[in-house]
Amino acid sequence: MFYRVEDGHPLPHNPFKAIISPRPIAWISTIDTQGNANLAPYSFFNGIADAPMQVMFASTASKPDQDDTKDTVANIRATGEFCVNIVSNALQTAMNISSTGFEKDVDEFQKAGLTAAHCNTIGCPRVLEAPASLECKLDQIVTLKGVSNFMVIGEVTGVHLRDECIVDGIFDVTTYEPLARLGYRDYAKVSELFSLARPDD
């Protein structure tokens, strides 16, 4: 089948996010200028460079208690900092709780039963239970087409890895089974790996 986006899709649900899958989940922790912590998942996320290390995520909606965006972007605008926490399969329930549209001064760490740990290079907290966390300083916020669509680009300034996830010098994702976002309300966990050598290796 084929459809022009301007005409709308003929399916019961928009297939766009199902097509672009699996997507890694950035569990973004921030803090506002009053010291209130915030935690929310974003699946429009990826690493975009490694020298220096840079990541991006996009926020695509707004909340009534923020002018034109969500708490995460508002906090990053104010502080210039954020932390990307990686979601393990064991943390799926906590991640889902943190996706609730709480008021901006509600602490999702507490609501989800998580431990807010100190970061070393930035002022906001990280998720202690996460298998890995990337401390980030804001590089730029890009306004995208559409209403309340913003892409946040940050430079990684610190990396946390849980010791039990390092096996023979490798950060082994099978030790924690990263959670990935699919379409609709679907998720996947990574539990099996295979390797491919490049033809010119």
N, C-alpha and C positions, 0 to 999 in steps of 0.2 A: 504494500500500500504506500501511498504518498499523499501528503497534504501540505498545503501552503500554510505557514504559521499564521499569516494574516487572516486566513479563513477559519481558523480553529481546528482542533482535532476531532475525529469522529468517534473516539473511544470513550468509555465511561469515565476514565481518569486520564489526566495528562501524563504521557509516557516519558517526558523529558528527563526526569531524574532517574527513571529506570534504565534509560539508555546510557546515561553517564554513570556507570556503576561498575565495581564498588568504589565508593569514595571514602578516603580516610576521614576521621572525625577529629576536629580540633576542639578540645574541651578548654575553652578560653577562660582563664581567671584574671580578674582585674580588681581594682579598688577605686572608689570615688574619692573626691577631695575631703569628704567627711570621715573617711576611714572605713566605709562600708564595703565589704567584699562582695564580689559577684562571680558567678560561675555559670557558663552556658555552652552548649555544644553547637558547632557549626560544621556542616559537611561540604560546603564550597571552600575547600582547604587543600593546600599542598605546599611542599617545598619548591622554591623557584630558583635557587642558586646555592652554591656551596662554598664560594670564595669571594666575599664573605658569605656565611650561611644566612639565607633569607627565606622567610615563609610568607604566605599570603592566606587570608581568608576573606570571605565576602559575607556581608550582612544584608538581608534583602527584605526587611520589613521594619515597622516602627511600633512603639508602645505609646499608649495614651499619656503616660507620665514622663515621656521624653519628647523633645520637639520634633525630630524627624528621623529617629533611629531607635535602636535598642540600647539597653544599659551598657553592653560591652563597648560599643563604638563610642558612646558618650563618655565613658570612663577613660578610654584610650585617648580621646581628644583632650581631656583635662589633664591627664598624667603623663602621656607619652610612653606608657609601658603596658605590657601584658605578658601572660604566660600561657603557652600551649601545653596542655596536659594530654597524654595519650590514653585512650580508653581501652581497657582490657575487657575481655568477655565477662569476667567476674564483676566488673563495675557497671554493667549495663543498666541495672535498676537505678543506681545512683545517678547515672548520666541522664536517664529518662526523667527522673524527678527534677533535675536541674534545668530541664527544657521548659518547665512550667513558666508562664508569664507572670511571675511574682512582681509585687511593687518594687521599685528601684532600691529601697533601703532594706529589703529582705536578704538575708544571708543564705544562699543556696548550699554552702558547705554544711551549715547546720541542718537545713531541711533534708539533705541527702545523707546525713550521717557520716560526713567526710572530715578528714583532718586537714586544716589549713596550716601548711608548713611555710617557713620563711624561705624566700629566695635570696640569692647571694649578690646579684647585680642589679636587681630592681626591687621596688618597694611593695609590690602586690604579692599575695600568697600563691602557693602552688598546691596541688592535690598530692598529699603525702603518699596515698595509696596507688597513685598512677605508676605504671612501669617506667615511664620516662616523662620528663618535662623540659620544655625549651623556654628559657627566660628571654624575653624580646624587648628591644627598644623600638619605638615607632620610627619608621622611615618616611612613609607617606600614607595618606588616605586619599584614594581616588574615587571621585564621584562618577558613578556609572549611569547609563541610560535607565529611565524608569524612576518610580517613586521610592525613595528611601533605600536605594541600592548603592552600597559603598564597598570598595575593596581596600582592605587594610594590609599594608606591607610592613613587615618588621624585620630587623636584623637580630639574629640570635646572639646573645651575649653570655649565656650560661646554659649548660646541659646537665640534667640529672638523669642517671640511670640506676635502676634498682640492681643491686649486686647479684641477686639470684637470677636475673635475666641475662647475665653475661656468662656464656658457656664457651670455654676454650678460646677466649679472646673475641668472641662474636656476640653481638647483641641479638639474642635468639628469640624471635617473635613467637615461636611455638611454646615458650615458657609462660606466656601470658595471653596468647590468642587475641590479637588486636581485633576490635570491633570495626566493621565497615558499614557505611550507609548505602542502601540500595534505593529503589523507588518505593512510592506509596508509604506503608508503615513497616517495610521490610529491612532487615539487617543481615549481615553475615559475619562469621568469625573465621579468622585465618588459623587453621590448625595443621595444614599439610603444605609442604614446600617441594619444589623441584628446581633444579638449576639448569641453565642453558649457557654453554660457552659461546662466545661470539666467534664468528668465522675467522676473524683476524687475531684471535687470542693466541 
